[in-house]
Amino acid sequence: MLNDYNAGRVKLKYVPALYIHFLKEESGMINIRQIKPDEAVAAKRVIYRVAHEIFKDQRTLEESITYHESRGELEDLDNIQKNYFENGGIFLVMEDESQIICTGAIRQLEDKVCELKRLWLLTEYHGQKLGYRMLQELLSFAREKGYERIRLETDPVFQKRAVHFYKQLGFYEVPIPNATSDEDILMELSL
């Protein structure tokens, strides 16, 4: 069941292809839907673009993409079907006028526990509650699949805004044995 996140102001429609529609304040239409097989490159570009800004990468965006691709940092997106859909999960995209502006995914970690992955929203869309809407769809999916907890890892230094966002929604930090201060933190939410 898809939720109405605007208290009746905007209707979310269910379409078999998992389309969720809601109006932008200015104009046009924002959709949340499952990623299509040929959209992995576009999804990666959104993630790399946001990361490039957040992590203040000094290289050009294209140089940064080439570098990170050579390291296989988003290799899970090379086979979304196997890594997400066949692994108890889903991979969603949000689009504005047919352009992907946000990604978000869930995959199984262990029995009754899933992992939130690849939640990235283009910075020019921040502050419009779009990331919240995407996360709510992912949490709804996780609950429907019977997961009891959801975990995520994030960088506490460069992604302070994300950490604050997750904490506001009830996520809490889970200690990682032998972790150093320069590593990602683990967060969890009971569903």
C-alpha positions, 0 to 999 in steps of 0.5 A: 500500500502506497502512502499519501505523504501530503495529508490529502493535498496530493494524491499518490496513484498506484500503477502496476509498474510501481509509479508514485506520482505527486506534483511539484510545487512549481510545475511538472510531475515528480515520480517514484518508480522501480528502476528500469534495466537500462537506467543503471548508468543514469542512476550512478551519475546521480550518485556520483554527482551528489557525492562529488559535491558532498565530498568536495572532490577537487577533480572534475565530475568526469575525472571523479566518475572515471576514478571511482568506476575504476575502483568498482565503488558502485559495482552493485548497480552493474547487476541491480536485478541480482543485487536488489530484486533477487535479494529481497529488495527493490531499487527505486528512482525518483524522476522530474520530467523524465530525468532521474533526480534521486535513487534509493534501494533496499536489499536483504542483509539477513533474516528479517533485517534489510539494508538501506542503500544508495539513497542520494538526491540531487542537491538542488532538490534538497529541502523539498521533502523529496528524500523523505518521500523516497525513504518512506516508500522504501520503508513501506516496502521493507515493512510489507516484505516482513523486515523487522529492522533496517540498517544503513552505513553513512559517513558522519563527517561529510554527510552530517545532514544525512545523519541528522535526517536519519536520526530525526526519523528514528534511526540510531547508531549501532556500535561497530567493533574496532571501528576507527573515527574515520570510518562510516557509522552504522545506523538502524531503525526498528520497523 
